[in-house]
Amino acid sequence: MKEFPDILGLKLVEAEKILSAMTCDFIVSETVSQRKQPVEGDYRVIRQRIEGDVLAVTICRIPD
């Protein structure tokens, strides 16, 4: 089984740099806030799980 770094809570750009440097295969999916108003802020990793040899990363906009 392949080892993946803990990127939970990181900004997406930081997480992508780490995963790319380690040549990890990953997929990104976005979720949105349950609030009706749009959220401004950076995308952050809110979930990560291993699916075979790929790290599935879920991101969401988190207010600054």
PDBQT receptor file of N, H, CA, C and O in Angstrom, charges set to zero:
ATOM      1  N   MET A   1       0.847  -1.187   0.000  1.00  0.00    +0.000 N 
ATOM      2  CA  MET A   1       0.000   0.000   0.000  1.00  0.00    +0.000 C 
ATOM      3  C   MET A   1       0.889   1.246   0.000  1.00  0.00    +0.000 C 
ATOM      4  O   MET A   1       1.882   1.321   0.723  1.00  0.00    +0.000 OA
ATOM      5  N   LYS A   2       0.517   2.189  -0.803  1.00  0.00    +0.000 N 
ATOM      6  H   LYS A   2      -0.290   2.128  -1.391  1.00  0.00    +0.000 HD
ATOM      7  CA  LYS A   2       1.275   3.425  -0.936  1.00  0.00    +0.000 C 
ATOM      8  C   LYS A   2       1.001   4.354   0.243  1.00  0.00    +0.000 C 
ATOM      9  O   LYS A   2      -0.129   4.426   0.725  1.00  0.00    +0.000 OA
ATOM     10  N   GLU A   3       2.017   5.058   0.703  1.00  0.00    +0.000 N 
ATOM     11  H   GLU A   3       2.935   4.999   0.311  1.00  0.00    +0.000 HD
ATOM     12  CA  GLU A   3       1.874   6.025   1.792  1.00  0.00    +0.000 C 
ATOM     13  C   GLU A   3       1.517   7.393   1.228  1.00  0.00    +0.000 C 
ATOM     14  O   GLU A   3       2.073   7.819   0.216  1.00  0.00    +0.000 OA
ATOM     15  N   PHE A   4       0.591   8.077   1.883  1.00  0.00    +0.000 N 
ATOM     16  H   PHE A   4       0.140   7.731   2.706  1.00  0.00    +0.000 HD
ATOM     17  CA  PHE A   4       0.192   9.416   1.490  1.00  0.00    +0.000 C 
ATOM     18  C   PHE A   4       0.392  10.364   2.672  1.00  0.00    +0.000 C 
ATOM     19  O   PHE A   4       0.213   9.962   3.821  1.00  0.00    +0.000 OA
ATOM     20  N   PRO A   5       0.762  11.617   2.404  1.00  0.00    +0.000 N 
ATOM     21  CA  PRO A   5       0.945  12.581   3.487  1.00  0.00    +0.000 C 
ATOM     22  C   PRO A   5      -0.392  13.051   4.059  1.00  0.00    +0.000 C 
ATOM     23  O   PRO A   5      -1.428  12.958   3.401  1.00  0.00    +0.000 OA
ATOM     24  N   ASP A   6      -0.352  13.550   5.277  1.00  0.00    +0.000 N 
ATOM     25  H   ASP A   6       0.490  13.626   5.811  1.00  0.00    +0.000 HD
ATOM     26  CA  ASP A   6      -1.544  14.128   5.902  1.00  0.00    +0.000 C 
ATOM     27  C   ASP A   6      -1.636  15.582   5.443  1.00  0.00    +0.000 C 
ATOM     28  O   ASP A   6      -0.812  16.411   5.830  1.00  0.00    +0.000 OA
ATOM     29  N   ILE A   7      -2.626  15.887   4.626  1.00  0.00    +0.000 N 
ATOM     30  H   ILE A   7      -3.295  15.214   4.311  1.00  0.00    +0.000 HD
ATOM     31  CA  ILE A   7      -2.789  17.244   4.095  1.00  0.00    +0.000 C 
ATOM     32  C   ILE A   7      -4.074  17.899   4.588  1.00  0.00    +0.000 C 
ATOM     33  O   ILE A   7      -4.455  18.968   4.110  1.00  0.00    +0.000 OA
ATOM     34  N   LEU A   8      -4.728  17.266   5.530  1.00  0.00    +0.000 N 
ATOM     35  H   LEU A   8      -4.418  16.398   5.918  1.00  0.00    +0.000 HD
ATOM     36  CA  LEU A   8      -5.990  17.758   6.052  1.00  0.00    +0.000 C 
ATOM     37  C   LEU A   8      -5.837  19.164   6.625  1.00  0.00    +0.000 C 
ATOM     38  O   LEU A   8      -4.956  19.415   7.447  1.00  0.00    +0.000 OA
ATOM     39  N   GLY A   9      -6.700  20.078   6.185  1.00  0.00    +0.000 N 
ATOM     40  H   GLY A   9      -7.416  19.874   5.517  1.00  0.00    +0.000 HD
ATOM     41  CA  GLY A   9      -6.683  21.455   6.672  1.00  0.00    +0.000 C 
ATOM     42  C   GLY A   9      -5.801  22.403   5.879  1.00  0.00    +0.000 C 
ATOM     43  O   GLY A   9      -5.857  23.616   6.078  1.00  0.00    +0.000 OA
ATOM     44  N   LEU A  10      -4.987  21.860   4.982  1.00  0.00    +0.000 N 
ATOM     45  H   LEU A  10      -4.942  20.874   4.820  1.00  0.00    +0.000 HD
ATOM     46  CA  LEU A  10      -4.110  22.722   4.183  1.00  0.00    +0.000 C 
ATOM     47  C   LEU A  10      -4.889  23.407   3.068  1.00  0.00    +0.000 C 
ATOM     48  O   LEU A  10      -5.922  22.916   2.613  1.00  0.00    +0.000 OA
ATOM     49  N   LYS A  11      -4.365  24.563   2.637  1.00  0.00    +0.000 N 
ATOM     50  H   LYS A  11      -3.526  24.962   3.006  1.00  0.00    +0.000 HD
ATOM     51  CA  LYS A  11      -4.914  25.208   1.451  1.00  0.00    +0.000 C 
ATOM     52  C   LYS A  11      -4.653  24.293   0.262  1.00  0.00    +0.000 C 
ATOM     53  O   LYS A  11      -3.651  23.579   0.232  1.00  0.00    +0.000 OA
ATOM     54  N   LEU A  12      -5.548  24.314  -0.709  1.00  0.00    +0.000 N 
ATOM     55  H   LEU A  12      -6.362  24.894  -0.685  1.00  0.00    +0.000 HD
ATOM     56  CA  LEU A  12      -5.433  23.426  -1.864  1.00  0.00    +0.000 C 
ATOM     57  C   LEU A  12      -4.110  23.605  -2.585  1.00  0.00    +0.000 C 
ATOM     58  O   LEU A  12      -3.488  22.615  -2.971  1.00  0.00    +0.000 OA
ATOM     59  N   VAL A  13      -3.662  24.831  -2.777  1.00  0.00    +0.000 N 
ATOM     60  H   VAL A  13      -4.167  25.635  -2.464  1.00  0.00    +0.000 HD
ATOM     61  CA  VAL A  13      -2.405  25.049  -3.504  1.00  0.00    +0.000 C 
ATOM     62  C   VAL A  13      -1.228  24.421  -2.763  1.00  0.00    +0.000 C 
ATOM     63  O   VAL A  13      -0.327  23.871  -3.396  1.00  0.00    +0.000 OA
ATOM     64  N   GLU A  14      -1.221  24.494  -1.438  1.00  0.00    +0.000 N 
ATOM     65  H   GLU A  14      -1.953  24.941  -0.924  1.00  0.00    +0.000 HD
ATOM     66  CA  GLU A  14      -0.151  23.879  -0.650  1.00  0.00    +0.000 C 
ATOM     67  C   GLU A  14      -0.221  22.353  -0.740  1.00  0.00    +0.000 C 
ATOM     68  O   GLU A  14       0.799  21.683  -0.901  1.00  0.00    +0.000 OA
ATOM     69  N   ALA A  15      -1.427  21.819  -0.633  1.00  0.00    +0.000 N 
ATOM     70  H   ALA A  15      -2.256  22.363  -0.502  1.00  0.00    +0.000 HD
ATOM     71  CA  ALA A  15      -1.617  20.372  -0.705  1.00  0.00    +0.000 C 
ATOM     72  C   ALA A  15      -1.170  19.835  -2.066  1.00  0.00    +0.000 C 
ATOM     73  O   ALA A  15      -0.509  18.798  -2.137  1.00  0.00    +0.000 OA
ATOM     74  N   GLU A  16      -1.528  20.535  -3.141  1.00  0.00    +0.000 N 
ATOM     75  H   GLU A  16      -2.065  21.377  -3.083  1.00  0.00    +0.000 HD
ATOM     76  CA  GLU A  16      -1.137  20.100  -4.484  1.00  0.00    +0.000 C 
ATOM     77  C   GLU A  16       0.380  20.105  -4.646  1.00  0.00    +0.000 C 
ATOM     78  O   GLU A  16       0.931  19.208  -5.283  1.00  0.00    +0.000 OA
ATOM     79  N   LYS A  17       1.053  21.085  -4.089  1.00  0.00    +0.000 N 
ATOM     80  H   LYS A  17       0.604  21.814  -3.571  1.00  0.00    +0.000 HD
ATOM     81  CA  LYS A  17       2.515  21.134  -4.159  1.00  0.00    +0.000 C 
ATOM     82  C   LYS A  17       3.132  19.933  -3.463  1.00  0.00    +0.000 C 
ATOM     83  O   LYS A  17       4.048  19.305  -3.995  1.00  0.00    +0.000 OA
ATOM     84  N   ILE A  18       2.637  19.614  -2.281  1.00  0.00    +0.000 N 
ATOM     85  H   ILE A  18       1.893  20.124  -1.849  1.00  0.00    +0.000 HD
ATOM     86  CA  ILE A  18       3.168  18.479  -1.522  1.00  0.00    +0.000 C 
ATOM     87  C   ILE A  18       2.926  17.167  -2.269  1.00  0.00    +0.000 C 
ATOM     88  O   ILE A  18       3.837  16.352  -2.411  1.00  0.00    +0.000 OA
ATOM     89  N   LEU A  19       1.701  16.968  -2.742  1.00  0.00    +0.000 N 
ATOM     90  H   LEU A  19       0.961  17.631  -2.627  1.00  0.00    +0.000 HD
ATOM     91  CA  LEU A  19       1.369  15.733  -3.444  1.00  0.00    +0.000 C 
ATOM     92  C   LEU A  19       2.141  15.596  -4.754  1.00  0.00    +0.000 C 
ATOM     93  O   LEU A  19       2.580  14.500  -5.101  1.00  0.00    +0.000 OA
ATOM     94  N   SER A  20       2.306  16.683  -5.472  1.00  0.00    +0.000 N 
ATOM     95  H   SER A  20       1.949  17.573  -5.190  1.00  0.00    +0.000 HD
ATOM     96  CA  SER A  20       3.064  16.642  -6.727  1.00  0.00    +0.000 C 
ATOM     97  C   SER A  20       4.538  16.357  -6.474  1.00  0.00    +0.000 C 
ATOM     98  O   SER A  20       5.158  15.592  -7.213  1.00  0.00    +0.000 OA
ATOM     99  N   ALA A  21       5.101  16.965  -5.439  1.00  0.00    +0.000 N 
ATOM    100  H   ALA A  21       4.597  17.587  -4.839  1.00  0.00    +0.000 HD
ATOM    101  CA  ALA A  21       6.506  16.728  -5.103  1.00  0.00    +0.000 C 
ATOM    102  C   ALA A  21       6.751  15.267  -4.724  1.00  0.00    +0.000 C 
ATOM    103  O   ALA A  21       7.828  14.726  -4.977  1.00  0.00    +0.000 OA
ATOM    104  N   MET A  22       5.759  14.642  -4.126  1.00  0.00    +0.000 N 
ATOM    105  H   MET A  22       4.884  15.081  -3.920  1.00  0.00    +0.000 HD
ATOM    106  CA  MET A  22       5.875  13.236  -3.723  1.00  0.00    +0.000 C 
ATOM    107  C   MET A  22       5.383  12.297  -4.817  1.00  0.00    +0.000 C 
ATOM    108  O   MET A  22       5.323  11.084  -4.615  1.00  0.00    +0.000 OA
ATOM    109  N   THR A  23       5.035  12.847  -5.966  1.00  0.00    +0.000 N 
ATOM    110  H   THR A  23       5.083  13.832  -6.130  1.00  0.00    +0.000 HD
ATOM    111  CA  THR A  23       4.484  12.105  -7.110  1.00  0.00    +0.000 C 
ATOM    112  C   THR A  23       3.330  11.187  -6.706  1.00  0.00    +0.000 C 
ATOM    113  O   THR A  23       3.267  10.029  -7.119  1.00  0.00    +0.000 OA
ATOM    114  N   CYS A  24       2.428  11.720  -5.898  1.00  0.00    +0.000 N 
ATOM    115  H   CYS A  24       2.479  12.661  -5.562  1.00  0.00    +0.000 HD
ATOM    116  CA  CYS A  24       1.226  10.990  -5.480  1.00  0.00    +0.000 C 
ATOM    117  C   CYS A  24       0.106  11.245  -6.476  1.00  0.00    +0.000 C 
ATOM    118  O   CYS A  24      -0.100  12.373  -6.925  1.00  0.00    +0.000 OA
ATOM    119  N   ASP A  25      -0.606  10.194  -6.812  1.00  0.00    +0.000 N 
ATOM    120  H   ASP A  25      -0.439   9.278  -6.447  1.00  0.00    +0.000 HD
ATOM    121  CA  ASP A  25      -1.792  10.347  -7.651  1.00  0.00    +0.000 C 
ATOM    122  C   ASP A  25      -2.949  10.770  -6.759  1.00  0.00    +0.000 C 
ATOM    123  O   ASP A  25      -3.170  10.185  -5.699  1.00  0.00    +0.000 OA
ATOM    124  N   PHE A  26      -3.690  11.791  -7.194  1.00  0.00    +0.000 N 
ATOM    125  H   PHE A  26      -3.511  12.266  -8.055  1.00  0.00    +0.000 HD
ATOM    126  CA  PHE A  26      -4.807  12.265  -6.391  1.00  0.00    +0.000 C 
ATOM    127  C   PHE A  26      -5.908  12.826  -7.277  1.00  0.00    +0.000 C 
ATOM    128  O   PHE A  26      -5.670  13.262  -8.404  1.00  0.00    +0.000 OA
ATOM    129  N   ILE A  27      -7.118  12.802  -6.734  1.00  0.00    +0.000 N 
ATOM    130  H   ILE A  27      -7.310  12.447  -5.818  1.00  0.00    +0.000 HD
ATOM    131  CA  ILE A  27      -8.268  13.407  -7.394  1.00  0.00    +0.000 C 
ATOM    132  C   ILE A  27      -8.887  14.388  -6.404  1.00  0.00    +0.000 C 
ATOM    133  O   ILE A  27      -8.847  14.181  -5.191  1.00  0.00    +0.000 OA
ATOM    134  N   VAL A  28      -9.456  15.454  -6.943  1.00  0.00    +0.000 N 
ATOM    135  H   VAL A  28      -9.488  15.623  -7.929  1.00  0.00    +0.000 HD
ATOM    136  CA  VAL A  28     -10.022  16.504  -6.102  1.00  0.00    +0.000 C 
ATOM    137  C   VAL A  28     -11.503  16.641  -6.421  1.00  0.00    +0.000 C 
ATOM    138  O   VAL A  28     -11.893  16.699  -7.587  1.00  0.00    +0.000 OA
ATOM    139  N   SER A  29     -12.324  16.693  -5.379  1.00  0.00    +0.000 N 
ATOM    140  H   SER A  29     -12.007  16.645  -4.432  1.00  0.00    +0.000 HD
ATOM    141  CA  SER A  29     -13.744  16.991  -5.561  1.00  0.00    +0.000 C 
ATOM    142  C   SER A  29     -14.106  18.116  -4.601  1.00  0.00    +0.000 C 
ATOM    143  O   SER A  29     -13.557  18.225  -3.505  1.00  0.00    +0.000 OA
ATOM    144  N   GLU A  30     -15.038  18.943  -5.039  1.00  0.00    +0.000 N 
ATOM    145  H   GLU A  30     -15.485  18.854  -5.929  1.00  0.00    +0.000 HD
ATOM    146  CA  GLU A  30     -15.436  20.115  -4.259  1.00  0.00    +0.000 C 
ATOM    147  C   GLU A  30     -16.804  19.899  -3.625  1.00  0.00    +0.000 C 
ATOM    148  O   GLU A  30     -17.699  19.308  -4.229  1.00  0.00    +0.000 OA
ATOM    149  N   THR A  31     -16.948  20.381  -2.417  1.00  0.00    +0.000 N 
ATOM    150  H   THR A  31     -16.221  20.861  -1.926  1.00  0.00    +0.000 HD
ATOM    151  CA  THR A  31     -18.238  20.437  -1.758  1.00  0.00    +0.000 C 
ATOM    152  C   THR A  31     -18.504  21.903  -1.425  1.00  0.00    +0.000 C 
ATOM    153  O   THR A  31     -17.577  22.713  -1.392  1.00  0.00    +0.000 OA
ATOM    154  N   VAL A  32     -19.747  22.236  -1.184  1.00  0.00    +0.000 N 
ATOM    155  H   VAL A  32     -20.499  21.578  -1.211  1.00  0.00    +0.000 HD
ATOM    156  CA  VAL A  32     -20.094  23.629  -0.902  1.00  0.00    +0.000 C 
ATOM    157  C   VAL A  32     -20.751  23.740   0.463  1.00  0.00    +0.000 C 
ATOM    158  O   VAL A  32     -21.267  22.766   1.012  1.00  0.00    +0.000 OA
ATOM    159  N   SER A  33     -20.717  24.939   0.986  1.00  0.00    +0.000 N 
ATOM    160  H   SER A  33     -20.299  25.730   0.540  1.00  0.00    +0.000 HD
ATOM    161  CA  SER A  33     -21.334  25.238   2.264  1.00  0.00    +0.000 C 
ATOM    162  C   SER A  33     -22.844  25.046   2.173  1.00  0.00    +0.000 C 
ATOM    163  O   SER A  33     -23.438  25.253   1.114  1.00  0.00    +0.000 OA
ATOM    164  N   GLN A  34     -23.455  24.654   3.267  1.00  0.00    +0.000 N 
ATOM    165  H   GLN A  34     -22.973  24.485   4.127  1.00  0.00    +0.000 HD
ATOM    166  CA  GLN A  34     -24.903  24.491   3.315  1.00  0.00    +0.000 C 
ATOM    167  C   GLN A  34     -25.628  25.837   3.390  1.00  0.00    +0.000 C 
ATOM    168  O   GLN A  34     -26.845  25.912   3.223  1.00  0.00    +0.000 OA
ATOM    169  N   ARG A  35     -24.857  26.898   3.645  1.00  0.00    +0.000 N 
ATOM    170  H   ARG A  35     -23.868  26.838   3.780  1.00  0.00    +0.000 HD
ATOM    171  CA  ARG A  35     -25.447  28.241   3.667  1.00  0.00    +0.000 C 
ATOM    172  C   ARG A  35     -25.866  28.646   2.262  1.00  0.00    +0.000 C 
ATOM    173  O   ARG A  35     -25.283  28.195   1.275  1.00  0.00    +0.000 OA
ATOM    174  N   LYS A  36     -26.865  29.487   2.181  1.00  0.00    +0.000 N 
ATOM    175  H   LYS A  36     -27.338  29.853   2.982  1.00  0.00    +0.000 HD
ATOM    176  CA  LYS A  36     -27.357  29.926   0.871  1.00  0.00    +0.000 C 
ATOM    177  C   LYS A  36     -26.463  31.009   0.252  1.00  0.00    +0.000 C 
ATOM    178  O   LYS A  36     -26.471  31.201  -0.963  1.00  0.00    +0.000 OA
ATOM    179  N   GLN A  37     -25.700  31.708   1.082  1.00  0.00    +0.000 N 
ATOM    180  H   GLN A  37     -25.693  31.552   2.070  1.00  0.00    +0.000 HD
ATOM    181  CA  GLN A  37     -24.863  32.787   0.565  1.00  0.00    +0.000 C 
ATOM    182  C   GLN A  37     -23.503  32.236   0.126  1.00  0.00    +0.000 C 
ATOM    183  O   GLN A  37     -22.992  31.294   0.733  1.00  0.00    +0.000 OA
ATOM    184  N   PRO A  38     -22.916  32.817  -0.924  1.00  0.00    +0.000 N 
ATOM    185  CA  PRO A  38     -21.603  32.359  -1.385  1.00  0.00    +0.000 C 
ATOM    186  C   PRO A  38     -20.533  32.647  -0.333  1.00  0.00    +0.000 C 
ATOM    187  O   PRO A  38     -20.580  33.662   0.362  1.00  0.00    +0.000 OA
ATOM    188  N   VAL A  39     -19.591  31.750  -0.234  1.00  0.00    +0.000 N 
ATOM    189  H   VAL A  39     -19.553  30.925  -0.798  1.00  0.00    +0.000 HD
ATOM    190  CA  VAL A  39     -18.502  31.892   0.728  1.00  0.00    +0.000 C 
ATOM    191  C   VAL A  39     -17.253  32.336  -0.013  1.00  0.00    +0.000 C 
ATOM    192  O   VAL A  39     -16.873  31.742  -1.022  1.00  0.00    +0.000 OA
ATOM    193  N   GLU A  40     -16.622  33.381   0.491  1.00  0.00    +0.000 N 
ATOM    194  H   GLU A  40     -16.931  33.863   1.310  1.00  0.00    +0.000 HD
ATOM    195  CA  GLU A  40     -15.351  33.845  -0.067  1.00  0.00    +0.000 C 
ATOM    196  C   GLU A  40     -14.232  33.254   0.772  1.00  0.00    +0.000 C 
ATOM    197  O   GLU A  40     -14.381  33.079   1.981  1.00  0.00    +0.000 OA
ATOM    198  N   GLY A  41     -13.135  32.954   0.143  1.00  0.00    +0.000 N 
ATOM    199  H   GLY A  41     -13.014  33.096  -0.839  1.00  0.00    +0.000 HD
ATOM    200  CA  GLY A  41     -11.987  32.424   0.871  1.00  0.00    +0.000 C 
ATOM    201  C   GLY A  41     -11.246  31.409   0.023  1.00  0.00    +0.000 C 
ATOM    202  O   GLY A  41     -11.573  31.183  -1.142  1.00  0.00    +0.000 OA
ATOM    203  N   ASP A  42     -10.250  30.808   0.630  1.00  0.00    +0.000 N 
ATOM    204  H   ASP A  42      -9.985  30.991   1.576  1.00  0.00    +0.000 HD
ATOM    205  CA  ASP A  42      -9.418  29.828  -0.055  1.00  0.00    +0.000 C 
ATOM    206  C   ASP A  42     -10.032  28.440   0.038  1.00  0.00    +0.000 C 
ATOM    207  O   ASP A  42     -10.769  28.128   0.974  1.00  0.00    +0.000 OA
ATOM    208  N   TYR A  43      -9.711  27.613  -0.955  1.00  0.00    +0.000 N 
ATOM    209  H   TYR A  43      -9.112  27.867  -1.714  1.00  0.00    +0.000 HD
ATOM    210  CA  TYR A  43     -10.090  26.210  -0.876  1.00  0.00    +0.000 C 
ATOM    211  C   TYR A  43      -9.163  25.523   0.108  1.00  0.00    +0.000 C 
ATOM    212  O   TYR A  43      -7.949  25.720   0.067  1.00  0.00    +0.000 OA
ATOM    213  N   ARG A  44      -9.728  24.721   0.987  1.00  0.00    +0.000 N 
ATOM    214  H   ARG A  44     -10.714  24.560   1.021  1.00  0.00    +0.000 HD
ATOM    215  CA  ARG A  44      -8.945  23.931   1.946  1.00  0.00    +0.000 C 
ATOM    216  C   ARG A  44      -9.395  22.480   1.880  1.00  0.00    +0.000 C 
ATOM    217  O   ARG A  44     -10.535  22.171   1.533  1.00  0.00    +0.000 OA
ATOM    218  N   VAL A  45      -8.465  21.603   2.223  1.00  0.00    +0.000 N 
ATOM    219  H   VAL A  45      -7.538  21.854   2.505  1.00  0.00    +0.000 HD
ATOM    220  CA  VAL A  45      -8.747  20.176   2.255  1.00  0.00    +0.000 C 
ATOM    221  C   VAL A  45      -9.543  19.880   3.523  1.00  0.00    +0.000 C 
ATOM    222  O   VAL A  45      -9.080  20.137   4.635  1.00  0.00    +0.000 OA
ATOM    223  N   ILE A  46     -10.750  19.336   3.340  1.00  0.00    +0.000 N 
ATOM    224  H   ILE A  46     -11.126  19.127   2.437  1.00  0.00    +0.000 HD
ATOM    225  CA  ILE A  46     -11.583  19.021   4.509  1.00  0.00    +0.000 C 
ATOM    226  C   ILE A  46     -11.747  17.515   4.708  1.00  0.00    +0.000 C 
ATOM    227  O   ILE A  46     -12.265  17.072   5.734  1.00  0.00    +0.000 OA
ATOM    228  N   ARG A  47     -11.301  16.727   3.720  1.00  0.00    +0.000 N 
ATOM    229  H   ARG A  47     -10.880  17.086   2.887  1.00  0.00    +0.000 HD
ATOM    230  CA  ARG A  47     -11.370  15.275   3.845  1.00  0.00    +0.000 C 
ATOM    231  C   ARG A  47     -10.349  14.653   2.911  1.00  0.00    +0.000 C 
ATOM    232  O   ARG A  47     -10.100  15.159   1.817  1.00  0.00    +0.000 OA
ATOM    233  N   GLN A  48      -9.767  13.559   3.352  1.00  0.00    +0.000 N 
ATOM    234  H   GLN A  48      -9.970  13.148   4.241  1.00  0.00    +0.000 HD
ATOM    235  CA  GLN A  48      -8.893  12.796   2.474  1.00  0.00    +0.000 C 
ATOM    236  C   GLN A  48      -9.102  11.319   2.769  1.00  0.00    +0.000 C 
ATOM    237  O   GLN A  48      -9.238  10.910   3.922  1.00  0.00    +0.000 OA
ATOM    238  N   ARG A  49      -9.125  10.537   1.712  1.00  0.00    +0.000 N 
ATOM    239  H   ARG A  49      -9.015  10.870   0.775  1.00  0.00    +0.000 HD
ATOM    240  CA  ARG A  49      -9.285   9.098   1.885  1.00  0.00    +0.000 C 
ATOM    241  C   ARG A  49      -8.557   8.392   0.746  1.00  0.00    +0.000 C 
ATOM    242  O   ARG A  49      -8.424   8.926  -0.355  1.00  0.00    +0.000 OA
ATOM    243  N   ILE A  50      -8.100   7.206   1.030  1.00  0.00    +0.000 N 
ATOM    244  H   ILE A  50      -8.208   6.772   1.924  1.00  0.00    +0.000 HD
ATOM    245  CA  ILE A  50      -7.365   6.423   0.045  1.00  0.00    +0.000 C 
ATOM    246  C   ILE A  50      -8.344   5.535  -0.698  1.00  0.00    +0.000 C 
ATOM    247  O   ILE A  50      -9.130   4.804  -0.097  1.00  0.00    +0.000 OA
ATOM    248  N   GLU A  51      -8.279   5.614  -2.014  1.00  0.00    +0.000 N 
ATOM    249  H   GLU A  51      -7.640   6.208  -2.503  1.00  0.00    +0.000 HD
ATOM    250  CA  GLU A  51      -9.099   4.778  -2.891  1.00  0.00    +0.000 C 
ATOM    251  C   GLU A  51      -8.152   4.036  -3.816  1.00  0.00    +0.000 C 
ATOM    252  O   GLU A  51      -7.759   4.551  -4.863  1.00  0.00    +0.000 OA
ATOM    253  N   GLY A  52      -7.789   2.828  -3.425  1.00  0.00    +0.000 N 
ATOM    254  H   GLY A  52      -8.108   2.409  -2.575  1.00  0.00    +0.000 HD
ATOM    255  CA  GLY A  52      -6.816   2.058  -4.191  1.00  0.00    +0.000 C 
ATOM    256  C   GLY A  52      -5.441   2.696  -4.048  1.00  0.00    +0.000 C 
ATOM    257  O   GLY A  52      -4.917   2.809  -2.940  1.00  0.00    +0.000 OA
ATOM    258  N   ASP A  53      -4.857   3.112  -5.168  1.00  0.00    +0.000 N 
ATOM    259  H   ASP A  53      -5.283   3.020  -6.068  1.00  0.00    +0.000 HD
ATOM    260  CA  ASP A  53      -3.551   3.780  -5.162  1.00  0.00    +0.000 C 
ATOM    261  C   ASP A  53      -3.681   5.279  -5.378  1.00  0.00    +0.000 C 
ATOM    262  O   ASP A  53      -2.711   5.941  -5.748  1.00  0.00    +0.000 OA
ATOM    263  N   VAL A  54      -4.876   5.819  -5.148  1.00  0.00    +0.000 N 
ATOM    264  H   VAL A  54      -5.664   5.281  -4.847  1.00  0.00    +0.000 HD
ATOM    265  CA  VAL A  54      -5.146   7.238  -5.384  1.00  0.00    +0.000 C 
ATOM    266  C   VAL A  54      -5.674   7.866  -4.101  1.00  0.00    +0.000 C 
ATOM    267  O   VAL A  54      -6.449   7.255  -3.365  1.00  0.00    +0.000 OA
ATOM    268  N   LEU A  55      -5.242   9.092  -3.850  1.00  0.00    +0.000 N 
ATOM    269  H   LEU A  55      -4.613   9.588  -4.448  1.00  0.00    +0.000 HD
ATOM    270  CA  LEU A  55      -5.755   9.832  -2.703  1.00  0.00    +0.000 C 
ATOM    271  C   LEU A  55      -6.914  10.699  -3.182  1.00  0.00    +0.000 C 
ATOM    272  O   LEU A  55      -6.737  11.555  -4.049  1.00  0.00    +0.000 OA
ATOM    273  N   ALA A  56      -8.098  10.479  -2.618  1.00  0.00    +0.000 N 
ATOM    274  H   ALA A  56      -8.242   9.784  -1.914  1.00  0.00    +0.000 HD
ATOM    275  CA  ALA A  56      -9.273  11.273  -2.951  1.00  0.00    +0.000 C 
ATOM    276  C   ALA A  56      -9.350  12.424  -1.948  1.00  0.00    +0.000 C 
ATOM    277  O   ALA A  56      -9.430  12.204  -0.739  1.00  0.00    +0.000 OA
ATOM    278  N   VAL A  57      -9.325  13.646  -2.463  1.00  0.00    +0.000 N 
ATOM    279  H   VAL A  57      -9.260  13.825  -3.445  1.00  0.00    +0.000 HD
ATOM    280  CA  VAL A  57      -9.286  14.845  -1.638  1.00  0.00    +0.000 C 
ATOM    281  C   VAL A  57     -10.584  15.632  -1.849  1.00  0.00    +0.000 C 
ATOM    282  O   VAL A  57     -10.978  15.898  -2.985  1.00  0.00    +0.000 OA
ATOM    283  N   THR A  58     -11.237  15.997  -0.754  1.00  0.00    +0.000 N 
ATOM    284  H   THR A  58     -10.917  15.780   0.168  1.00  0.00    +0.000 HD
ATOM    285  CA  THR A  58     -12.432  16.834  -0.824  1.00  0.00    +0.000 C 
ATOM    286  C   THR A  58     -12.070  18.210  -0.321  1.00  0.00    +0.000 C 
ATOM    287  O   THR A  58     -11.456  18.351   0.736  1.00  0.00    +0.000 OA
ATOM    288  N   ILE A  59     -12.455  19.246  -1.091  1.00  0.00    +0.000 N 
ATOM    289  H   ILE A  59     -12.954  19.131  -1.950  1.00  0.00    +0.000 HD
ATOM    290  CA  ILE A  59     -12.134  20.615  -0.734  1.00  0.00    +0.000 C 
ATOM    291  C   ILE A  59     -13.411  21.444  -0.559  1.00  0.00    +0.000 C 
ATOM    292  O   ILE A  59     -14.477  21.087  -1.060  1.00  0.00    +0.000 OA
ATOM    293  N   CYS A  60     -13.272  22.554   0.163  1.00  0.00    +0.000 N 
ATOM    294  H   CYS A  60     -12.406  22.844   0.570  1.00  0.00    +0.000 HD
ATOM    295  CA  CYS A  60     -14.382  23.475   0.382  1.00  0.00    +0.000 C 
ATOM    296  C   CYS A  60     -13.790  24.860   0.585  1.00  0.00    +0.000 C 
ATOM    297  O   CYS A  60     -12.687  24.997   1.115  1.00  0.00    +0.000 OA
ATOM    298  N   ARG A  61     -14.520  25.886   0.165  1.00  0.00    +0.000 N 
ATOM    299  H   ARG A  61     -15.416  25.775  -0.266  1.00  0.00    +0.000 HD
ATOM    300  CA  ARG A  61     -14.068  27.262   0.447  1.00  0.00    +0.000 C 
ATOM    301  C   ARG A  61     -14.267  27.534   1.928  1.00  0.00    +0.000 C 
ATOM    302  O   ARG A  61     -15.347  27.313   2.475  1.00  0.00    +0.000 OA
ATOM    303  N   ILE A  62     -13.215  28.014   2.563  1.00  0.00    +0.000 N 
ATOM    304  H   ILE A  62     -12.337  28.193   2.119  1.00  0.00    +0.000 HD
ATOM    305  CA  ILE A  62     -13.247  28.344   3.984  1.00  0.00    +0.000 C 
ATOM    306  C   ILE A  62     -12.980  29.853   4.102  1.00  0.00    +0.000 C 
ATOM    307  O   ILE A  62     -11.988  30.345   3.563  1.00  0.00    +0.000 OA
ATOM    308  N   PRO A  63     -13.849  30.584   4.797  1.00  0.00    +0.000 N 
ATOM    309  CA  PRO A  63     -13.636  32.023   4.946  1.00  0.00    +0.000 C 
ATOM    310  C   PRO A  63     -12.303  32.314   5.630  1.00  0.00    +0.000 C 
ATOM    311  O   PRO A  63     -11.863  31.575   6.511  1.00  0.00    +0.000 OA
ATOM    312  N   ASP A  64     -11.670  33.412   5.203  1.00  0.00    +0.000 N 
ATOM    313  H   ASP A  64     -12.028  34.013   4.488  1.00  0.00    +0.000 HD
ATOM    314  CA  ASP A  64     -10.385  33.815   5.807  1.00  0.00    +0.000 C 
ATOM    315  C   ASP A  64     -10.578  34.347   7.212  1.00  0.00    +0.000 C 
ATOM    316  O   ASP A  64      -9.608  34.729   7.867  1.00  0.00    +0.000 OA
TER     317      ASP A  64
